[in-house]
Amino acid sequence: MQDLSIEQRIKQIYDQLSPTQQKLASCILNHQGDIATYSATELAKLAGVSKSAVTRLLQRLEYKDFGEVKRQVRAARRWGTPIAEKQPEHQSISTVFNDYIQCDQNNIQRTLESIQTSDFDEAVKSIGQAERVYVIGYRNNHALALHLRQQLTQCRDNVNLLPLPGQTLGEEVASFTNKDTVIIMGIRRRPAWLKNLMITLRKRGIFLIYITDHADVNPKEVSDIHFSCVVRGVSAFDSYASVMNIISVLANGVYQENYNEANDRIQAIEETYQTLNELDMAALNNGALIDEFEA
């Protein structure tokens, strides 16, 4: 059982447990999100069992002690495993929404406050002046990379998203040069080999911007510039509000860096929209609706 989470261990033997142990096991499953904040005595009290029952269950689950359980849960939460305690049934929806608002506001503020002005300026210049820009993201990061690419391509040409569906990176990376800038999205659960890729790119003299989470270890060692986003959510899943904010800030910075060229490009894009009739321009141009919403 050594490589299994506490939830996986419990589920393997749940039917074999005594009623008291099942009661304790169910309590653990319902409070995984904050189990690391309890002592063994507090857990026993929460479940309505004796402390010795906690000890016996941990032995059945092949843990050395409760400290090992807490370390495993903390590590899983840092890595991004979606674990949270069950919300009280009496909690109002307005309270829940306020918790989300406050969490996102705090995450955005802490993220932006951690950015050095010199790093931001260097990143914007690199993205704006590079011959080509590549944005790389896997798993959840692919969607973030797609959004960043979509914003940057309004400001400049030759912005590329990788990997392409069903493709590997080797063919693309082989053509990278030191005139290119690569942006890697690495929030939370990243492929194990991703940092080897970054080390390889830096050895080839390619400017690398790394957007990661605040729990990443030593991002400076694998990138020229890194932005660490605070993504801890109020419940099981992380909040990406700070990441989207970084994307917005970077894209607007590149727009200002390439102001005249960006405006010309945006105008050309708008004219192409109209020529191809791709978008509902009437809805887009209805400023009255936007003003009414913002008011």
Secondary structure, DSSP 8 states (H G I E B T S, - for coil): -TTS-HHHHHHHHGGGS-HHHHHHHHHHHHTGGGGGG--HHHHHHHHTS-HHHHHHHHHHTT-SSHHHHHHHHHHHHHHT--------TT--HHHHHHHHHHHHHHHHHHHHHT--HHHHHHHHHHHHH-S-EEEEE-THHHHHHHHHHHHHTTT-S-EEEES-TT--SHHHHTT--TT-EEEEEE-SS--TTHHHHHHHHHHTT-EEEEEEETT-S-GGGG-SEEEEE----SSSS---HHHHHHHHHHHHHHHHHTHHHHHHHHHHHHHHHHHHT-S-HHHHT-HHHHHHHH-
